[in-house]
Amino acid sequence: MKRLEQASFVVGLLLLGWFIYRIGPERVGLNLAELGWGFVLIFGLQAIPIVLNTLSWRLMLAPGSSVPLTAMARMLIAGEAVNAVSPVALVGGELVRISLLSKRIPAQEAVPSVALAAMAQCCAQILFVLSGLPIAITFVQSAPIRVGLVALSAALAVLLGGLLFLVRSAAAHGWIERTIGRSSWLRAISLRVPPTWRDAIPRSLRVLRERPGHFGLSVGASLLVWQMGVVETFLILRFLRAPSGPVQAYGIEVLAVAIEGVLFFVPAKMGTQEGGKILIFLAAGLDPAKGLALGLVRRIRELAWAAVGLGVLGAIQRRKSPISPPDGLPAQSA
Protein backbone atom coordinates (compact mmCIF):
# COMPACT_ATOMS: atom_id res chain seq x y z
CA MET A 1 0.00 0.00 0.00
CA LYS A 2 2.87 2.35 0.79
CA ARG A 3 4.38 1.80 -2.65
CA LEU A 4 0.98 2.42 -4.25
CA GLU A 5 0.63 5.71 -2.36
CA GLN A 6 4.10 6.87 -3.37
CA ALA A 7 3.67 5.87 -7.01
CA SER A 8 0.21 7.44 -7.29
CA PHE A 9 1.44 10.70 -5.76
CA VAL A 10 4.33 10.93 -8.25
CA VAL A 11 2.04 10.10 -11.19
CA GLY A 12 -0.49 12.68 -9.98
CA LEU A 13 2.20 15.34 -9.64
CA LEU A 14 3.45 14.63 -13.17
CA LEU A 15 -0.09 14.76 -14.53
CA LEU A 16 -0.68 18.10 -12.83
CA GLY A 17 2.45 19.50 -14.46
CA TRP A 18 1.34 18.11 -17.83
CA PHE A 19 -2.13 19.66 -17.48
CA ILE A 20 -0.61 23.08 -16.80
CA TYR A 21 1.81 22.69 -19.73
CA ARG A 22 -0.95 21.64 -22.17
CA ILE A 23 -3.34 24.43 -21.22
CA GLY A 24 -0.50 26.94 -20.93
CA PRO A 25 0.98 28.50 -17.81
CA GLU A 26 0.06 32.01 -19.00
CA ARG A 27 -3.58 31.04 -19.55
CA VAL A 28 -3.67 29.32 -16.18
CA GLY A 29 -2.23 32.42 -14.52
CA LEU A 30 -4.79 34.69 -16.18
CA ASN A 31 -7.64 32.47 -15.01
CA LEU A 32 -6.35 32.47 -11.44
CA ALA A 33 -5.88 36.24 -11.54
CA GLU A 34 -9.59 36.62 -12.29
CA LEU A 35 -10.34 35.31 -8.81
CA GLY A 36 -8.71 38.36 -7.22
CA TRP A 37 -9.95 39.28 -3.77
CA GLY A 38 -12.63 36.64 -4.15
CA PHE A 39 -10.12 34.20 -2.69
CA VAL A 40 -10.60 35.85 0.70
CA LEU A 41 -14.26 34.84 0.59
CA ILE A 42 -13.40 31.32 -0.56
CA PHE A 43 -10.84 31.00 2.23
CA GLY A 44 -13.24 32.27 4.91
CA LEU A 45 -16.11 30.11 3.70
CA GLN A 46 -14.13 27.01 4.74
CA ALA A 47 -14.80 27.90 8.38
CA ILE A 48 -18.35 26.56 8.01
CA PRO A 49 -17.27 23.01 6.95
CA ILE A 50 -14.70 23.02 9.76
CA VAL A 51 -17.44 23.73 12.34
CA LEU A 52 -19.76 21.11 10.81
CA ASN A 53 -17.03 18.45 10.65
CA THR A 54 -16.13 19.18 14.26
CA LEU A 55 -19.77 18.77 15.30
CA SER A 56 -19.95 15.51 13.35
CA TRP A 57 -16.88 14.24 15.20
CA ARG A 58 -18.10 15.54 18.57
CA LEU A 59 -21.30 13.50 18.24
CA MET A 60 -19.21 10.32 18.14
CA LEU A 61 -17.54 10.91 21.50
CA ALA A 62 -18.60 8.79 24.45
CA PRO A 63 -21.29 10.32 26.68
CA GLY A 64 -19.77 12.48 29.39
CA SER A 65 -16.63 13.35 27.43
CA SER A 66 -15.87 16.96 28.29
CA VAL A 67 -13.74 18.01 25.33
CA PRO A 68 -14.48 21.61 24.23
CA LEU A 69 -15.69 22.06 20.69
CA THR A 70 -12.98 24.67 20.06
CA ALA A 71 -10.27 22.22 21.12
CA MET A 72 -11.66 19.56 18.78
CA ALA A 73 -11.78 22.12 15.96
CA ARG A 74 -8.07 22.80 16.45
CA MET A 75 -7.36 19.05 16.37
CA LEU A 76 -9.42 18.72 13.19
CA ILE A 77 -7.60 21.60 11.45
CA ALA A 78 -4.24 20.12 12.45
CA GLY A 79 -5.18 16.67 11.16
CA GLU A 80 -6.53 17.98 7.86
CA ALA A 81 -3.33 20.00 7.41
CA VAL A 82 -1.26 16.81 7.61
CA ASN A 83 -3.52 15.11 5.05
CA ALA A 84 -3.27 18.14 2.73
CA VAL A 85 0.53 18.30 2.66
CA SER A 86 1.60 14.70 3.23
CA PRO A 87 2.69 13.01 -0.03
CA VAL A 88 2.80 9.47 1.36
CA ALA A 89 0.09 9.09 4.00
CA LEU A 90 -3.61 8.42 3.56
CA VAL A 91 -4.54 8.48 7.25
CA GLY A 92 -1.80 10.62 8.76
CA GLY A 93 -4.30 13.30 9.71
CA GLU A 94 -6.55 10.79 11.44
CA LEU A 95 -3.60 9.52 13.49
CA VAL A 96 -2.80 13.10 14.49
CA ARG A 97 -6.40 13.65 15.61
CA ILE A 98 -6.35 10.42 17.63
CA SER A 99 -3.05 11.34 19.22
CA LEU A 100 -4.21 14.83 20.21
CA LEU A 101 -7.58 13.63 21.48
CA SER A 102 -5.91 10.84 23.48
CA LYS A 103 -4.27 13.50 25.62
CA ARG A 104 -7.72 14.55 26.86
CA ILE A 105 -9.69 11.29 26.96
CA PRO A 106 -8.66 7.60 27.05
CA ALA A 107 -7.30 6.26 23.78
CA GLN A 108 -9.97 3.53 23.94
CA GLU A 109 -12.54 6.28 23.37
CA ALA A 110 -10.50 8.46 21.00
CA VAL A 111 -9.88 5.77 18.38
CA PRO A 112 -13.54 4.76 17.82
CA SER A 113 -14.66 8.40 17.71
CA VAL A 114 -12.32 9.18 14.80
CA ALA A 115 -13.20 5.93 13.04
CA LEU A 116 -16.94 6.53 13.36
CA ALA A 117 -16.62 10.16 12.23
CA ALA A 118 -14.81 8.89 9.12
CA MET A 119 -17.58 6.34 8.55
CA ALA A 120 -20.24 9.04 8.90
CA GLN A 121 -18.36 11.17 6.37
CA CYS A 122 -18.23 8.21 3.97
CA CYS A 123 -22.00 7.61 4.29
CA ALA A 124 -22.66 11.32 3.72
CA GLN A 125 -20.39 11.31 0.67
CA ILE A 126 -22.33 8.42 -0.85
CA LEU A 127 -25.65 10.15 -0.13
CA PHE A 128 -24.37 13.36 -1.69
CA VAL A 129 -23.20 11.62 -4.87
CA LEU A 130 -26.41 9.58 -5.17
CA SER A 131 -28.56 12.67 -4.75
CA GLY A 132 -26.66 14.61 -7.38
CA LEU A 133 -25.90 12.06 -10.08
CA PRO A 134 -29.34 12.45 -11.73
CA ILE A 135 -28.50 16.14 -12.15
CA ALA A 136 -24.95 15.43 -13.33
CA ILE A 137 -26.11 12.94 -15.95
CA THR A 138 -28.26 15.56 -17.66
CA PHE A 139 -25.36 17.74 -18.78
CA VAL A 140 -22.82 14.99 -19.58
CA GLN A 141 -22.73 14.70 -23.36
CA SER A 142 -21.05 11.29 -23.68
CA ALA A 143 -23.44 8.32 -23.70
CA PRO A 144 -20.83 5.82 -22.36
CA ILE A 145 -20.09 8.15 -19.44
CA ARG A 146 -23.81 8.41 -18.67
CA VAL A 147 -24.05 4.62 -18.60
CA GLY A 148 -21.03 4.50 -16.30
CA LEU A 149 -22.67 7.01 -13.95
CA VAL A 150 -25.80 4.86 -13.76
CA ALA A 151 -23.64 1.83 -12.88
CA LEU A 152 -21.82 3.91 -10.26
CA SER A 153 -25.16 4.91 -8.75
CA ALA A 154 -26.16 1.26 -8.41
CA ALA A 155 -22.83 0.32 -6.82
CA LEU A 156 -23.02 3.22 -4.35
CA ALA A 157 -26.59 2.33 -3.41
CA VAL A 158 -25.50 -1.22 -2.59
CA LEU A 159 -22.53 0.06 -0.58
CA LEU A 160 -24.69 2.52 1.36
CA GLY A 161 -27.23 -0.20 2.07
CA GLY A 162 -24.47 -2.40 3.47
CA LEU A 163 -23.16 0.39 5.69
CA LEU A 164 -26.63 1.21 7.03
CA PHE A 165 -27.29 -2.48 7.68
CA LEU A 166 -24.05 -2.58 9.64
CA VAL A 167 -25.17 0.42 11.67
CA ARG A 168 -28.58 -1.00 12.56
CA SER A 169 -28.05 -4.75 12.77
CA ALA A 170 -26.76 -6.31 15.98
CA ALA A 171 -26.56 -9.61 14.07
CA ALA A 172 -24.14 -8.03 11.60
CA HIS A 173 -21.97 -6.80 14.46
CA GLY A 174 -21.85 -10.29 15.92
CA TRP A 175 -21.06 -11.81 12.51
CA ILE A 176 -18.09 -9.47 12.07
CA GLU A 177 -16.72 -10.32 15.51
CA ARG A 178 -17.18 -14.07 14.94
CA THR A 179 -15.57 -13.87 11.49
CA ILE A 180 -12.50 -12.16 12.91
CA GLY A 181 -12.34 -14.72 15.70
CA ARG A 182 -12.62 -17.74 13.37
CA SER A 183 -10.22 -16.59 10.65
CA SER A 184 -6.61 -17.50 11.39
CA TRP A 185 -5.46 -14.89 8.85
CA LEU A 186 -7.49 -12.11 10.47
CA ARG A 187 -6.42 -13.27 13.95
CA ALA A 188 -2.77 -13.15 12.89
CA ILE A 189 -3.22 -9.61 11.64
CA SER A 190 -5.08 -8.53 14.78
CA LEU A 191 -2.32 -9.88 17.03
CA ARG A 192 0.14 -7.54 15.32
CA VAL A 193 -2.08 -4.53 16.09
CA PRO A 194 -1.74 -2.75 19.46
CA PRO A 195 -4.58 -3.61 21.89
CA THR A 196 -6.09 -0.12 21.80
CA TRP A 197 -6.44 -0.27 18.04
CA ARG A 198 -7.47 -3.93 18.00
CA ASP A 199 -10.40 -3.13 20.26
CA ALA A 200 -11.50 -0.21 18.09
CA ILE A 201 -13.77 -2.33 15.87
CA PRO A 202 -15.88 -3.91 18.65
CA ARG A 203 -16.00 -0.58 20.50
CA SER A 204 -17.15 1.21 17.36
CA LEU A 205 -19.80 -1.42 16.69
CA ARG A 206 -21.02 -1.09 20.26
CA VAL A 207 -21.35 2.69 19.87
CA LEU A 208 -23.32 2.22 16.64
CA ARG A 209 -25.64 -0.24 18.37
CA GLU A 210 -26.18 1.95 21.42
CA ARG A 211 -26.40 5.38 19.74
CA PRO A 212 -27.64 5.09 16.15
CA GLY A 213 -29.32 8.49 16.47
CA HIS A 214 -26.04 10.21 17.18
CA PHE A 215 -24.52 8.51 14.15
CA GLY A 216 -27.42 9.73 12.01
CA LEU A 217 -26.87 13.30 13.19
CA SER A 218 -23.16 12.92 12.45
CA VAL A 219 -24.00 11.83 8.90
CA GLY A 220 -26.33 14.82 8.57
CA ALA A 221 -23.64 17.27 9.62
CA SER A 222 -21.19 15.68 7.16
CA LEU A 223 -23.77 15.87 4.38
CA LEU A 224 -24.03 19.62 4.94
CA VAL A 225 -20.24 19.78 4.51
CA TRP A 226 -20.49 18.17 1.07
CA GLN A 227 -23.28 20.60 0.18
CA MET A 228 -20.99 23.48 1.11
CA GLY A 229 -18.67 22.21 -1.63
CA VAL A 230 -21.40 23.10 -4.14
CA VAL A 231 -21.56 26.65 -2.78
CA GLU A 232 -17.79 26.96 -3.06
CA THR A 233 -17.76 25.62 -6.62
CA PHE A 234 -20.52 28.02 -7.66
CA LEU A 235 -18.72 31.02 -6.17
CA ILE A 236 -15.35 30.10 -7.69
CA LEU A 237 -16.89 29.67 -11.14
CA ARG A 238 -18.62 33.03 -10.80
CA PHE A 239 -15.33 34.68 -9.91
CA LEU A 240 -13.67 32.90 -12.87
CA ARG A 241 -16.46 34.16 -15.14
CA ALA A 242 -17.32 30.63 -16.21
CA PRO A 243 -20.86 30.24 -17.62
CA SER A 244 -22.55 28.08 -14.98
CA GLY A 245 -25.50 28.26 -12.62
CA PRO A 246 -26.27 26.59 -9.29
CA VAL A 247 -27.57 23.39 -10.92
CA GLN A 248 -24.50 23.00 -13.09
CA ALA A 249 -22.25 23.74 -10.10
CA TYR A 250 -24.06 20.97 -8.21
CA GLY A 251 -23.44 18.49 -11.02
CA ILE A 252 -19.77 19.47 -11.32
CA GLU A 253 -19.20 19.07 -7.59
CA VAL A 254 -20.98 15.70 -7.50
CA LEU A 255 -18.85 14.33 -10.33
CA ALA A 256 -15.68 15.72 -8.75
CA VAL A 257 -16.48 14.08 -5.40
CA ALA A 258 -17.23 10.79 -7.18
CA ILE A 259 -13.90 10.84 -9.03
CA GLU A 260 -11.92 11.73 -5.91
CA GLY A 261 -13.75 8.99 -4.02
CA VAL A 262 -12.78 6.36 -6.58
CA LEU A 263 -9.16 7.57 -6.48
CA PHE A 264 -9.09 7.85 -2.68
CA PHE A 265 -5.69 6.15 -2.49
CA VAL A 266 -3.87 9.13 -4.05
CA PRO A 267 -2.30 11.15 -1.20
CA ALA A 268 -3.34 14.82 -1.02
CA LYS A 269 -5.59 14.20 -4.08
CA MET A 270 -2.52 15.09 -6.13
CA GLY A 271 -3.53 15.48 -9.76
CA THR A 272 -6.93 13.89 -9.24
CA GLN A 273 -8.49 17.13 -8.02
CA GLU A 274 -7.37 19.09 -11.07
CA GLY A 275 -7.51 16.29 -13.63
CA GLY A 276 -10.98 15.20 -12.53
CA LYS A 277 -12.37 18.68 -13.07
CA ILE A 278 -10.74 18.93 -16.49
CA LEU A 279 -12.45 15.67 -17.49
CA ILE A 280 -15.78 16.90 -16.11
CA PHE A 281 -15.58 20.16 -18.04
CA LEU A 282 -14.68 18.29 -21.23
CA ALA A 283 -17.58 15.86 -20.73
CA ALA A 284 -19.96 18.77 -20.19
CA GLY A 285 -18.68 20.73 -23.21
CA LEU A 286 -17.15 23.46 -21.04
CA ASP A 287 -13.74 25.16 -21.16
CA PRO A 288 -11.21 22.71 -19.61
CA ALA A 289 -8.99 25.66 -18.64
CA LYS A 290 -11.73 26.82 -16.27
CA GLY A 291 -11.88 23.30 -14.84
CA LEU A 292 -8.15 23.34 -14.16
CA ALA A 293 -8.45 26.78 -12.57
CA LEU A 294 -11.27 25.53 -10.35
CA GLY A 295 -9.10 22.62 -9.17
CA LEU A 296 -6.10 24.85 -8.56
CA VAL A 297 -8.12 27.37 -6.55
CA ARG A 298 -9.36 24.50 -4.39
CA ARG A 299 -5.80 23.30 -3.87
CA ILE A 300 -4.53 26.78 -3.01
CA ARG A 301 -7.35 27.14 -0.49
CA GLU A 302 -6.47 23.75 1.03
CA LEU A 303 -2.80 24.69 1.29
CA ALA A 304 -3.67 28.04 2.88
CA TRP A 305 -5.74 26.29 5.55
CA ALA A 306 -2.98 23.66 5.87
CA ALA A 307 -0.60 26.47 6.81
CA VAL A 308 -3.05 27.50 9.52
CA GLY A 309 -3.37 23.88 10.65
CA LEU A 310 0.36 23.34 10.84
CA GLY A 311 0.65 26.50 12.90
CA VAL A 312 -2.05 25.18 15.24
CA LEU A 313 -0.27 21.82 15.45
CA GLY A 314 3.01 23.54 16.28
CA ALA A 315 1.35 25.59 19.00
CA ILE A 316 -0.19 22.46 20.53
CA GLN A 317 3.14 20.67 20.48
CA ARG A 318 4.89 23.59 22.16
CA ARG A 319 2.33 23.65 24.97
CA LYS A 320 2.24 19.88 25.44
CA SER A 321 4.42 16.86 24.82
CA PRO A 322 5.13 15.87 21.21
CA ILE A 323 2.58 13.74 19.40
CA SER A 324 3.03 10.07 20.19
CA PRO A 325 0.19 7.74 19.18
CA PRO A 326 -0.95 5.31 21.87
CA ASP A 327 0.42 1.80 22.19
CA GLY A 328 3.55 2.25 20.15
CA LEU A 329 2.29 3.33 16.75
CA PRO A 330 4.78 5.51 14.84
CA ALA A 331 4.53 9.22 15.45
CA GLN A 332 3.18 11.47 12.71
CA SER A 333 5.19 14.50 11.76
CA ALA A 334 3.75 17.61 10.23
C-alpha positions in Angstrom: 0.0 0.0 0.0 2.9 2.3 0.8 4.4 1.8 -2.7 1.0 2.4 -4.3 0.6 5.7 -2.4 4.1 6.9 -3.4 3.7 5.9 -7.0 0.2 7.4 -7.3 1.4 10.7 -5.8 4.3 10.9 -8.2 2.0 10.1 -11.2 -0.5 12.7 -10.0 2.2 15.3 -9.6 3.5 14.6 -13.2 -0.1 14.8 -14.5 -0.7 18.1 -12.8 2.5 19.5 -14.5 1.3 18.1 -17.8 -2.1 19.7 -17.5 -0.6 23.1 -16.8 1.8 22.7 -19.7 -1.0 21.6 -22.2 -3.3 24.4 -21.2 -0.5 26.9 -20.9 1.0 28.5 -17.8 0.1 32.0 -19.0 -3.6 31.0 -19.6 -3.7 29.3 -16.2 -2.2 32.4 -14.5 -4.8 34.7 -16.2 -7.6 32.5 -15.0 -6.3 32.5 -11.4 -5.9 36.2 -11.5 -9.6 36.6 -12.3 -10.3 35.3 -8.8 -8.7 38.4 -7.2 -9.9 39.3 -3.8 -12.6 36.6 -4.1 -10.1 34.2 -2.7 -10.6 35.9 0.7 -14.3 34.8 0.6 -13.4 31.3 -0.6 -10.8 31.0 2.2 -13.2 32.3 4.9 -16.1 30.1 3.7 -14.1 27.0 4.7 -14.8 27.9 8.4 -18.3 26.6 8.0 -17.3 23.0 6.9 -14.7 23.0 9.8 -17.4 23.7 12.3 -19.8 21.1 10.8 -17.0 18.5 10.7 -16.1 19.2 14.3 -19.8 18.8 15.3 -19.9 15.5 13.4 -16.9 14.2 15.2 -18.1 15.5 18.6 -21.3 13.5 18.2 -19.2 10.3 18.1 -17.5 10.9 21.5 -18.6 8.8 24.4 -21.3 10.3 26.7 -19.8 12.5 29.4 -16.6 13.3 27.4 -15.9 17.0 28.3 -13.7 18.0 25.3 -14.5 21.6 24.2 -15.7 22.1 20.7 -13.0 24.7 20.1 -10.3 22.2 21.1 -11.7 19.6 18.8 -11.8 22.1 16.0 -8.1 22.8 16.4 -7.4 19.1 16.4 -9.4 18.7 13.2 -7.6 21.6 11.5 -4.2 20.1 12.5 -5.2 16.7 11.2 -6.5 18.0 7.9 -3.3 20.0 7.4 -1.3 16.8 7.6 -3.5 15.1 5.0 -3.3 18.1 2.7 0.5 18.3 2.7 1.6 14.7 3.2 2.7 13.0 0.0 2.8 9.5 1.4 0.1 9.1 4.0 -3.6 8.4 3.6 -4.5 8.5 7.2 -1.8 10.6 8.8 -4.3 13.3 9.7 -6.6 10.8 11.4 -3.6 9.5 13.5 -2.8 13.1 14.5 -6.4 13.6 15.6 -6.4 10.4 17.6 -3.1 11.3 19.2 -4.2 14.8 20.2 -7.6 13.6 21.5 -5.9 10.8 23.5 -4.3 13.5 25.6 -7.7 14.5 26.9 -9.7 11.3 27.0 -8.7 7.6 27.1 -7.3 6.3 23.8 -10.0 3.5 23.9 -12.5 6.3 23.4 -10.5 8.5 21.0 -9.9 5.8 18.4 -13.5 4.8 17.8 -14.7 8.4 17.7 -12.3 9.2 14.8 -13.2 5.9 13.0 -16.9 6.5 13.4 -16.6 10.2 12.2 -14.8 8.9 9.1 -17.6 6.3 8.6 -20.2 9.0 8.9 -18.4 11.2 6.4 -18.2 8.2 4.0 -22.0 7.6 4.3 -22.7 11.3 3.7 -20.4 11.3 0.7 -22.3 8.4 -0.9 -25.6 10.1 -0.1 -24.4 13.4 -1.7 -23.2 11.6 -4.9 -26.4 9.6 -5.2 -28.6 12.7 -4.8 -26.7 14.6 -7.4 -25.9 12.1 -10.1 -29.3 12.4 -11.7 -28.5 16.1 -12.2 -24.9 15.4 -13.3 -26.1 12.9 -15.9 -28.3 15.6 -17.7 -25.4 17.7 -18.8 -22.8 15.0 -19.6 -22.7 14.7 -23.4 -21.0 11.3 -23.7 -23.4 8.3 -23.7 -20.8 5.8 -22.4 -20.1 8.2 -19.4 -23.8 8.4 -18.7 -24.0 4.6 -18.6 -21.0 4.5 -16.3 -22.7 7.0 -13.9 -25.8 4.9 -13.8 -23.6 1.8 -12.9 -21.8 3.9 -10.3 -25.2 4.9 -8.7 -26.2 1.3 -8.4 -22.8 0.3 -6.8 -23.0 3.2 -4.3 -26.6 2.3 -3.4 -25.5 -1.2 -2.6 -22.5 0.1 -0.6 -24.7 2.5 1.4 -27.2 -0.2 2.1 -24.5 -2.4 3.5 -23.2 0.4 5.7 -26.6 1.2 7.0 -27.3 -2.5 7.7 -24.1 -2.6 9.6 -25.2 0.4 11.7 -28.6 -1.0 12.6 -28.1 -4.8 12.8 -26.8 -6.3 16.0 -26.6 -9.6 14.1 -24.1 -8.0 11.6 -22.0 -6.8 14.5 -21.8 -10.3 15.9 -21.1 -11.8 12.5 -18.1 -9.5 12.1 -16.7 -10.3 15.5 -17.2 -14.1 14.9 -15.6 -13.9 11.5 -12.5 -12.2 12.9 -12.3 -14.7 15.7 -12.6 -17.7 13.4 -10.2 -16.6 10.6 -6.6 -17.5 11.4 -5.5 -14.9 8.9 -7.5 -12.1 10.5 -6.4 -13.3 14.0 -2.8 -13.1 12.9 -3.2 -9.6 11.6 -5.1 -8.5 14.8 -2.3 -9.9 17.0 0.1 -7.5 15.3 -2.1 -4.5 16.1 -1.7 -2.8 19.5 -4.6 -3.6 21.9 -6.1 -0.1 21.8 -6.4 -0.3 18.0 -7.5 -3.9 18.0 -10.4 -3.1 20.3 -11.5 -0.2 18.1 -13.8 -2.3 15.9 -15.9 -3.9 18.6 -16.0 -0.6 20.5 -17.2 1.2 17.4 -19.8 -1.4 16.7 -21.0 -1.1 20.3 -21.4 2.7 19.9 -23.3 2.2 16.6 -25.6 -0.2 18.4 -26.2 2.0 21.4 -26.4 5.4 19.7 -27.6 5.1 16.2 -29.3 8.5 16.5 -26.0 10.2 17.2 -24.5 8.5 14.2 -27.4 9.7 12.0 -26.9 13.3 13.2 -23.2 12.9 12.4 -24.0 11.8 8.9 -26.3 14.8 8.6 -23.6 17.3 9.6 -21.2 15.7 7.2 -23.8 15.9 4.4 -24.0 19.6 4.9 -20.2 19.8 4.5 -20.5 18.2 1.1 -23.3 20.6 0.2 -21.0 23.5 1.1 -18.7 22.2 -1.6 -21.4 23.1 -4.1 -21.6 26.7 -2.8 -17.8 27.0 -3.1 -17.8 25.6 -6.6 -20.5 28.0 -7.7 -18.7 31.0 -6.2 -15.4 30.1 -7.7 -16.9 29.7 -11.1 -18.6 33.0 -10.8 -15.3 34.7 -9.9 -13.7 32.9 -12.9 -16.5 34.2 -15.1 -17.3 30.6 -16.2 -20.9 30.2 -17.6 -22.6 28.1 -15.0 -25.5 28.3 -12.6 -26.3 26.6 -9.3 -27.6 23.4 -10.9 -24.5 23.0 -13.1 -22.2 23.7 -10.1 -24.1 21.0 -8.2 -23.4 18.5 -11.0 -19.8 19.5 -11.3 -19.2 19.1 -7.6 -21.0 15.7 -7.5 -18.9 14.3 -10.3 -15.7 15.7 -8.8 -16.5 14.1 -5.4 -17.2 10.8 -7.2 -13.9 10.8 -9.0 -11.9 11.7 -5.9 -13.8 9.0 -4.0 -12.8 6.4 -6.6 -9.2 7.6 -6.5 -9.1 7.8 -2.7 -5.7 6.2 -2.5 -3.9 9.1 -4.1 -2.3 11.2 -1.2 -3.3 14.8 -1.0 -5.6 14.2 -4.1 -2.5 15.1 -6.1 -3.5 15.5 -9.8 -6.9 13.9 -9.2 -8.5 17.1 -8.0 -7.4 19.1 -11.1 -7.5 16.3 -13.6 -11.0 15.2 -12.5 -12.4 18.7 -13.1 -10.7 18.9 -16.5 -12.5 15.7 -17.5 -15.8 16.9 -16.1 -15.6 20.2 -18.0 -14.7 18.3 -21.2 -17.6 15.9 -20.7 -20.0 18.8 -20.2 -18.7 20.7 -23.2 -17.2 23.5 -21.0 -13.7 25.2 -21.2 -11.2 22.7 -19.6 -9.0 25.7 -18.6 -11.7 26.8 -16.3 -11.9 23.3 -14.8 -8.1 23.3 -14.2 -8.4 26.8 -12.6 -11.3 25.5 -10.3 -9.1 22.6 -9.2 -6.1 24.8 -8.6 -8.1 27.4 -6.5 -9.4 24.5 -4.4 -5.8 23.3 -3.9 -4.5 26.8 -3.0 -7.4 27.1 -0.5 -6.5 23.8 1.0 -2.8 24.7 1.3 -3.7 28.0 2.9 -5.7 26.3 5.6 -3.0 23.7 5.9 -0.6 26.5 6.8 -3.1 27.5 9.5 -3.4 23.9 10.6 0.4 23.3 10.8 0.6 26.5 12.9 -2.1 25.2 15.2 -0.3 21.8 15.5 3.0 23.5 16.3 1.3 25.6 19.0 -0.2 22.5 20.5 3.1 20.7 20.5 4.9 23.6 22.2 2.3 23.6 25.0 2.2 19.9 25.4 4.4 16.9 24.8 5.1 15.9 21.2 2.6 13.7 19.4 3.0 10.1 20.2 0.2 7.7 19.2 -1.0 5.3 21.9 0.4 1.8 22.2 3.5 2.2 20.2 2.3 3.3 16.8 4.8 5.5 14.8 4.5 9.2 15.5 3.2 11.5 12.7 5.2 14.5 11.8 3.7 17.6 10.2 
